Amino acid sequence: MKLSQFKFKLPEDLIAQYPAPERDECRMMVVNRKTEEIKDMIFKDILDFYGDDDVMIFNNTRVFPARLYGNKEKTGARIEVFLLRELNENNKLWDVLVEPARKIRIGNKLYFGPDESMVAEVIDNTTSRGRTLRFLYDGPHDEFKEALYNLGMTPLPEYIKREADKEDETAYQTIYATEEGAVMAPAAGMHFTRELMKRLEIRGVKQCFMTVHSGLGNFREIDVEDLTKHRMDSEQIIISQQLVDTVNHAKDMEKQVCAVGTSVLRGIESATSMGGHMKTYDGWTNKFIFPPHDFTVATSLVSNFHLPYSTMLMMVAAFGGYDLIMHAYKEAVERGYKFGAYGDAMLII
């Protein structure tokens, strides 16, 4: 497959800039892989497709307030700092992206907060935009983390053309988010409400949780036409024995296994063993999934509508079939579906 095969025309006004008023009342396009039928429904109608002993797998990662604005020493230049991951608790080292990168060199100090009380020193260059910062803070680690996060903002994707506000702190998060570590929300899961999950439980649907700490690699621009030459950034994945046992039992019973989101689908495919079963996993993966790809565990997928050229679109096309999914995306544009993290949903069965 070539990068250019994932181009389509997406009008700017179809990229959702705000969350839906009600999580489970957004639109949902249902795509049937066997019949190639495409239906318009409402998200809470997902209840119609699952029943006793079917399994839904969710990503319970929690997004932290990763976007900060600081000032450079001496010049006072405003610098955007995007926290990626903590490297060392004791030394308060963080992997970050900085913008504009050309102004930041090793040895520079950055000051954060209205009173500039949070100070960081640049100690390494990791990529053209990446840096390693050491935060100069004398208090205990928990106190440092709280102070740092109080300065941060919700890391909305760049295609949302506004600064994050108070509402985003809860809206850009699933209701079951417990494991802190993501800078990108598992958006497909954001359509689920407590009431909807309770109704799924009453119907006998088993709910399992894995942790995939989604990173900015999902948004990184692909700069090669030949997709086999693209290298994904690594993401941390944790899959428990309890999840493995539940999913493998469902597979043996020929029940449905639904992956809620591309992050879950990637996690499943990183932990698939012989014979279409799953195994436990605790580590990192840079697995890049694009068509053609054989999926042996997940039988259905919930996803949002992704932007042109994105790795998430490629994964959805691999699951649903390239021709059918690209046709469905064309239909979505014509029918006015909303795209992006705050957009509408697609269910592939």
C-alpha positions as CSV (number, residue, x, y, z in Angstrom):
1,M,0.0,0.0,0.0
2,K,1.1,3.6,-0.7
3,L,0.6,6.7,1.4
4,S,-1.3,8.4,-1.5
5,Q,-4.0,5.8,-1.3
6,F,-5.2,7.3,1.9
7,K,-5.9,10.7,0.6
8,F,-9.5,12.0,0.6
9,K,-11.0,15.4,0.5
10,L,-12.1,16.5,4.0
11,P,-13.8,19.9,4.4
12,E,-12.5,21.8,7.4
13,D,-16.0,22.2,8.8
14,L,-16.4,18.5,9.3
15,I,-13.5,18.3,11.8
16,A,-15.3,18.5,15.2
17,Q,-13.9,21.3,17.3
18,Y,-16.1,20.6,20.4
19,P,-17.4,17.4,22.1
20,A,-20.9,16.3,21.5
21,P,-23.5,17.4,24.1
22,E,-24.2,13.8,25.0
23,R,-21.5,11.2,24.6
24,D,-23.7,8.3,23.4
25,E,-26.0,10.4,21.2
26,C,-23.5,11.1,18.4
27,R,-24.1,9.6,15.0
28,M,-22.8,6.1,14.3
29,M,-22.1,4.7,10.8
30,V,-22.4,0.9,10.8
31,V,-20.4,-0.9,8.1
32,N,-21.1,-4.5,7.4
33,R,-18.1,-6.3,5.9
34,K,-20.0,-9.2,4.5
35,T,-22.9,-7.4,2.9
36,E,-21.0,-4.1,2.4
37,E,-24.2,-2.4,3.7
38,I,-23.7,1.1,5.3
39,K,-26.3,2.2,7.8
40,D,-26.8,5.5,9.8
41,M,-27.6,5.0,13.4
42,I,-27.1,6.7,16.9
43,F,-24.2,5.5,19.0
44,K,-26.3,4.1,21.8
45,D,-27.9,1.7,19.3
46,I,-24.7,-0.3,19.6
47,L,-26.7,-2.3,22.1
48,D,-28.4,-3.9,19.2
49,F,-25.3,-5.7,18.0
50,Y,-24.0,-7.4,21.2
51,G,-25.4,-9.9,23.7
52,D,-24.7,-12.7,26.2
53,D,-21.0,-13.5,26.6
54,D,-19.8,-11.3,23.8
55,V,-16.7,-9.3,24.9
56,M,-15.8,-5.6,24.5
57,I,-12.2,-4.5,25.1
58,F,-11.6,-1.0,26.3
59,N,-8.4,1.1,26.7
60,N,-8.3,2.4,30.3
61,T,-5.4,4.8,29.8
62,R,-5.8,8.3,31.3
63,V,-4.7,11.5,29.5
64,F,-2.6,13.8,31.6
65,P,-2.3,17.6,31.1
66,A,0.7,17.5,28.8
67,R,0.7,20.9,27.1
68,L,2.6,23.7,29.0
69,Y,3.7,27.2,28.1
70,G,6.9,28.6,29.5
71,N,9.3,31.5,29.0
72,K,12.9,31.2,28.0
73,E,15.5,32.7,30.3
74,K,16.9,36.2,29.4
75,T,14.8,36.6,26.2
76,G,11.4,35.7,27.8
77,A,10.4,34.0,24.5
78,R,7.2,32.0,24.8
79,I,7.9,28.3,24.4
80,E,5.3,25.5,24.1
81,V,6.4,22.4,25.9
82,F,4.6,19.1,25.3
83,L,5.3,16.5,27.9
84,L,5.7,13.0,26.4
85,R,6.8,10.7,29.2
86,E,8.6,10.8,32.5
87,L,12.1,9.2,32.2
88,N,13.3,9.3,35.8
89,E,11.3,10.1,38.9
90,N,14.3,10.8,41.2
91,N,15.9,13.3,38.8
92,K,12.6,14.6,37.5
93,L,13.6,14.0,33.9
94,W,11.0,14.3,31.1
95,D,11.0,13.6,27.4
96,V,9.3,16.6,25.7
97,L,8.7,18.3,22.4
98,V,9.4,22.1,22.2
99,E,8.1,24.7,19.8
100,P,9.8,26.7,18.4
101,A,12.6,24.2,18.6
102,R,15.2,26.4,17.0
103,K,15.2,28.7,20.0
104,I,16.0,26.0,22.6
105,R,19.5,24.6,23.2
106,I,21.2,22.4,25.8
107,G,21.8,24.5,28.9
108,N,18.8,26.8,28.4
109,K,16.4,27.3,31.3
110,L,12.6,27.6,31.0
111,Y,10.3,29.1,33.5
112,F,6.7,28.1,34.0
113,G,3.7,29.5,35.9
114,P,2.5,33.0,36.7
115,D,5.3,33.4,39.2
116,E,7.8,31.4,37.2
117,S,8.3,29.2,40.2
118,M,8.6,26.0,38.1
119,V,12.0,25.9,36.4
120,A,13.4,23.3,33.9
121,E,16.8,23.0,32.3
122,V,17.4,21.5,28.9
123,I,19.9,18.7,29.2
124,D,19.7,16.8,25.9
125,N,18.5,16.9,22.3
126,T,16.5,13.8,21.4
127,T,15.1,14.7,17.9
128,S,14.8,17.9,15.8
129,R,11.8,19.0,18.0
130,G,12.5,16.7,21.0
131,R,14.4,17.6,24.2
132,T,15.1,16.1,27.6
133,L,14.2,18.5,30.5
134,R,15.3,18.3,34.1
135,F,12.8,20.0,36.4
136,L,14.5,21.8,39.3
137,Y,12.2,21.1,42.1
138,D,13.2,20.2,45.7
139,G,9.9,18.8,47.1
140,P,8.7,15.2,47.1
141,H,7.8,13.6,43.8
142,D,4.0,13.6,44.3
143,E,4.0,17.2,45.2
144,F,6.1,18.0,42.1
145,K,3.8,16.0,39.8
146,E,0.8,17.9,41.2
147,A,2.4,21.2,40.7
148,L,3.5,20.3,37.2
149,Y,0.1,19.1,36.2
150,N,-1.6,22.2,37.6
151,L,0.4,24.2,35.1
152,G,-0.5,21.9,32.2
153,M,-3.5,21.9,29.7
154,T,-5.4,19.1,28.1
155,P,-3.4,18.1,25.0
156,L,-6.0,18.5,22.3
157,P,-4.9,17.4,18.8
158,E,-3.5,20.1,16.6
159,Y,-6.5,19.9,14.2
160,I,-8.7,21.3,17.0
161,K,-8.0,25.0,16.4
162,R,-8.6,26.3,19.8
163,E,-7.0,26.2,23.3
164,A,-8.3,23.6,25.7
165,D,-10.8,24.8,28.3
166,K,-12.2,23.5,31.6
167,E,-14.8,21.3,29.8
168,D,-12.0,19.5,27.9
169,E,-10.5,18.2,31.1
170,T,-13.4,15.7,31.4
171,A,-14.6,15.6,27.8
172,Y,-11.2,14.5,26.4
173,Q,-11.2,11.5,28.6
174,T,-13.1,8.2,28.7
175,I,-15.3,7.7,31.8
176,Y,-13.3,4.6,32.7
177,A,-9.8,6.2,32.4
178,T,-7.7,5.1,35.4
179,E,-4.1,4.5,34.3
180,E,-2.3,7.7,33.7
181,G,0.1,7.9,30.9
182,A,-1.4,8.9,27.5
183,V,-1.1,12.2,25.6
184,M,-3.8,11.2,23.2
185,A,-7.2,10.0,24.3
186,P,-8.6,6.7,23.0
187,A,-11.4,8.6,21.3
188,A,-13.7,5.7,20.3
189,G,-14.2,5.0,24.0
190,M,-15.3,8.6,24.7
191,H,-18.8,7.7,23.3
192,F,-19.5,5.3,26.2
193,T,-21.6,6.6,29.2
194,R,-22.0,4.9,32.5
195,E,-25.6,4.1,31.6
196,L,-24.7,2.6,28.3
197,M,-22.0,0.4,29.9
198,K,-24.5,-0.7,32.5
199,R,-27.0,-1.7,29.8
200,L,-24.3,-3.6,28.0
201,E,-23.5,-5.4,31.3
202,I,-27.2,-6.3,31.8
203,R,-27.3,-7.8,28.3
204,G,-24.5,-10.1,29.3
205,V,-21.6,-8.3,27.5
206,K,-18.3,-8.9,29.2
207,Q,-16.2,-5.7,29.6
208,C,-12.4,-6.0,29.7
209,F,-9.7,-3.4,30.0
210,M,-6.2,-3.2,28.7
211,T,-3.8,-0.2,29.0
212,V,-2.3,1.4,25.9
213,H,-0.6,4.7,26.6
214,S,-1.3,6.3,23.3
215,G,1.4,8.7,22.1
216,L,1.9,11.4,19.5
217,G,3.3,8.8,17.1
218,N,-0.2,8.3,15.9
219,F,-0.2,11.9,14.6
220,R,3.3,12.0,13.3
221,E,3.4,12.7,9.6
222,I,4.3,9.8,7.4
223,D,7.1,11.0,5.1
224,V,7.5,7.9,2.9
225,E,5.2,6.8,0.0
226,D,6.0,3.1,0.6
227,L,4.2,2.3,3.9
228,T,6.5,-0.7,4.6
229,K,9.3,1.9,5.2
230,H,7.4,3.8,7.9
231,R,8.4,3.2,11.5
232,M,5.9,3.8,14.3
233,D,6.9,5.3,17.7
234,S,6.7,2.8,20.5
235,E,3.8,2.7,22.9
236,Q,3.5,1.0,26.3
237,I,0.9,-1.8,26.5
238,I,-0.3,-3.8,29.5
239,I,-2.6,-6.8,29.0
240,S,-3.6,-8.9,32.0
241,Q,-4.2,-12.6,32.4
242,Q,-7.8,-11.9,33.3
243,L,-8.4,-10.2,30.0
244,V,-6.6,-13.0,28.1
245,D,-8.7,-15.7,29.8
246,T,-12.0,-13.8,29.1
247,V,-11.2,-13.2,25.4
248,N,-9.8,-16.7,24.7
249,H,-12.9,-18.2,26.3
250,A,-15.1,-16.0,24.1
251,K,-13.1,-17.1,21.0
252,D,-13.6,-20.8,22.0
253,M,-17.3,-20.2,22.3
254,E,-17.4,-18.4,18.9
255,K,-18.6,-15.2,20.6
256,Q,-17.9,-11.7,19.4
257,V,-14.8,-9.8,20.5
258,C,-15.2,-6.0,19.9
259,A,-12.1,-3.8,19.9
260,V,-13.1,-0.3,21.2
261,G,-10.7,1.9,19.2
262,T,-7.6,1.5,17.1
263,S,-5.3,1.6,20.2
264,V,-7.1,-1.5,21.5
265,L,-6.9,-3.2,18.1
266,R,-3.1,-2.5,18.0
267,G,-2.8,-3.9,21.5
268,I,-4.6,-7.1,20.6
269,E,-2.5,-7.6,17.5
270,S,0.7,-7.1,19.6
271,A,-0.4,-9.9,21.9
272,T,-1.9,-12.4,19.5
273,S,-0.6,-16.0,19.7
274,M,-1.0,-18.9,17.4
275,G,-4.6,-20.1,16.7
276,G,-6.3,-16.7,17.1
277,H,-5.9,-16.5,20.9
278,M,-4.3,-13.8,23.0
279,K,-1.4,-13.9,25.5
280,T,-0.4,-11.5,28.3
281,Y,1.7,-8.5,27.4
282,D,3.6,-6.0,29.5
283,G,6.0,-3.9,27.4
284,W,6.3,-1.7,24.3
285,T,5.2,-2.1,20.7
286,N,5.9,-0.2,17.5
287,K,3.6,-2.4,15.5
288,F,2.3,-0.6,12.4
289,I,-0.9,-2.1,10.9
290,F,-2.0,-1.3,7.3
291,P,-3.8,-3.3,4.6
292,P,-3.6,-6.1,4.0
293,H,-3.6,-7.6,7.5
294,D,-5.2,-10.7,8.9
295,F,-7.1,-10.2,12.2
296,T,-7.8,-13.4,14.1
297,V,-9.1,-12.1,17.5
298,A,-11.3,-9.0,17.1
299,T,-14.5,-9.6,15.2
300,S,-15.7,-6.0,15.2
301,L,-14.3,-2.5,15.8
302,V,-15.5,0.8,17.1
303,S,-13.6,3.7,15.7
304,N,-13.9,7.5,15.1
305,F,-13.5,9.0,11.7
306,H,-9.8,9.7,11.1
307,L,-8.1,12.3,9.0
308,P,-6.5,11.7,5.6
309,Y,-3.0,10.0,5.6
310,S,-3.3,9.0,9.3
311,T,-2.1,5.7,10.7
312,M,-5.4,5.2,12.4
313,L,-7.2,5.4,9.1
314,M,-4.8,2.8,7.7
315,M,-5.6,0.4,10.6
316,V,-9.3,0.8,10.1
317,A,-8.9,0.2,6.4
318,A,-6.9,-3.0,7.2
319,F,-9.7,-4.2,9.5
320,G,-12.7,-3.3,7.3
321,G,-11.1,-3.8,3.9
322,Y,-9.5,-0.9,2.0
323,D,-12.1,-0.5,-0.8
324,L,-15.1,-0.7,1.6
325,I,-13.7,1.7,4.2
326,M,-12.6,4.3,1.7
327,H,-16.0,4.2,0.2
328,A,-17.6,4.5,3.6
329,Y,-15.4,7.6,4.3
330,K,-16.5,9.1,1.1
331,E,-20.1,8.5,2.2
332,A,-19.3,10.0,5.6
333,V,-18.2,13.2,4.0
334,E,-21.3,13.4,1.8
335,R,-23.6,12.6,4.8
336,G,-21.9,15.3,7.0
337,Y,-20.4,13.0,9.7
338,K,-18.0,14.7,12.0
339,F,-14.3,13.7,12.0
340,G,-11.6,13.6,14.7
341,A,-11.5,12.9,18.4
342,Y,-14.7,14.8,19.1
343,G,-16.4,13.5,16.0
344,D,-18.9,10.7,15.3
345,A,-18.4,6.9,15.4
346,M,-18.1,4.0,13.0
347,L,-18.9,0.4,13.9
348,I,-17.4,-2.2,11.6
349,I,-19.1,-5.6,12.0
